[in-house]
Amino acid sequence: MSLESEITKASQDIVKDGYEMSIGELMNLYRDEELIIDPEFQRYFRWDLTRKSRFIESLLLGIPIPPIFVFQNESGVWELIDGLQRLSTIFEFVGILKGPDGDIVTPEPLEATKMLPSLVGVKWVSGENGLSKPLQLQIRRSRIRVEILTKESDSQSKYELFQRLNTGGASLNAQEVRNCVIVKVNSSFYKWLKETAEIKPFLDTLSITTNAEQQQKNIELALRFFVVRNIPYEGRLDINEYLDEGAISLATSREIDLERELDVFFRTFSLIDTSLGEDAFRKFNGRKFSGGFLISGFEALSHGISINLKDIEGLGNDRSREFIFERTKELWSDETFKEFTKAGVRGTTRLQNLIPFSKDFFKP
């Protein structure tokens, strides 16, 4: 298929409409549950008070607001795709935002801003420090363009659009965007993945920083483990795109046995933990394991051991641990492994080569 044909087909998959609405109209749609903000998203997207105050300042100063994107489902209800931080800030300020538990979120009084220092302590409600009626009406009448992805669009289009709009932004990293896509596709799968990524032997082998864990690094690595095991990688896609597609495939598959995958995950990382502990994914320099976490080590060990799990366990407890320990030391001096992981090798090439390599390398 030519590039022109691909563009035509992809464009046909996205049917869109759009028009301007007042913030007051959007508030009414939200109250009437005709505009849905997935409460699970609010666990990831929350501006701090400074950013909220600056956004309300923008509304009061009449600064144009970027458009929001919604998906119109079969019932005609709009599901918010992009614009959560802006709408959540407005709905919280006026006292109508519902949290993940369904209760109304208590609004915070605003902070002073550079241009409007008198915003300090201001609330929406009337009374002391309450926003005046004229200023409330000014916010209600502020207009924002709503881009609508209609129900005739391809079923995956809203997830694609969400990723495109959020990837590369300052607020979210690739896995945080991916998490939210997974929540929209299958919230039960997301819960399963999140709980799996918090299993102790797995976390013990990663030895990642608190900051990395806050950025969902453990969830990304758990997802990578399952995607590599179940979704063939041909090197066509960037690794992040491969994980994006793999996440949706896993979340929507009826063929993958998650109970079995969880069992393999636990046994694999329990073995790695008892054999290597926090040194598991560090480089062996000929004398000791040192340095930080290396993704190439994670890819080789986790996949190679999981694929050969039954044979390795068949060696017996002591011999299986000894096998993993010695084989991992040998890995870092193996010429083929070094060739696949040397500086300058693209991540796509590395992963494409390491998948079959690790299967053979860790075979007893």
ABEGO torsion letter per residue (X at the ends): XBAAAAAAAAAAABBBBBBBBBAAAAAAAAAAGABBBBAAAAAABBBBAAAAAAAAAAAAAGBBBBBBBBBBBAAGBBBBABGAAAAAAAAAAAGABBBAAGBBBBBBBBBBBAABAAABGBBABBEBGBBBAAAAAAAAABBBBBBBBBAABBAAAAAAAAAAAABGBAABBAAAAAAAAAAAABAAAAAAAAAAAABAAAAAAAGBBAAAAAAGAAAAAAAAAAAAAABBBAGABBAAAAAAAAAAAAAABAABBAAAAAAAAAAAAAAAAAAAEAAAABBBAGABBBEBBBAAAAAAAAAAAAAAAAAAAAAEAAAAAAAAAAAAAAAAABAAAAAAABBGBBAAAAAAAAAAAAAAAABX
